[in-house]
Amino acid sequence: MNTTSNHDERMANLTFASVYPHYVVKVEKKGRTIAELHQVIQWLTGYDDHALQQHIAEKTTFDMFFQRASVNPNASLITGTICGYRIQDIDNPLTRQVRYLDKLVDELAKGRKLEKIFRH
């Protein structure tokens, strides 16, 4: 699926720090913890708590966030629809990675077990 260049540029320029609080609210509202959120983010990106706090403090864009990440090789197993896009059909690699993260946060908030979220 081709996203527009404007959409891809917006995704690249969004800061992780601006989106992270929304992830926290979403999972906590559904009874999940920040520790579980961090586990999900770490599975996808390889970032530990300290690295996440650095990205938040530095206001890292998603472009830099994912450039520096060690994206899990099983991330391509994340499929489904998020924000009206079929993840597996998104052509732009960065936009696809951001949507992977969105999908994992959604699954966590919906009560999916961590073992299921961590694709093997």
Secondary structure, DSSP 4 states (H G I P E B T S, - for coil): -PPPHHHHHHHHHSBHHHHHHHHHHHHHHTT--HHHHHHHHHHHH---HHHHHHHHHHT-BHHHHHHHS---GGGGG--SEETTEEGGG--SHHHHHHHHHHHHHHHHHTT--HHHHS--
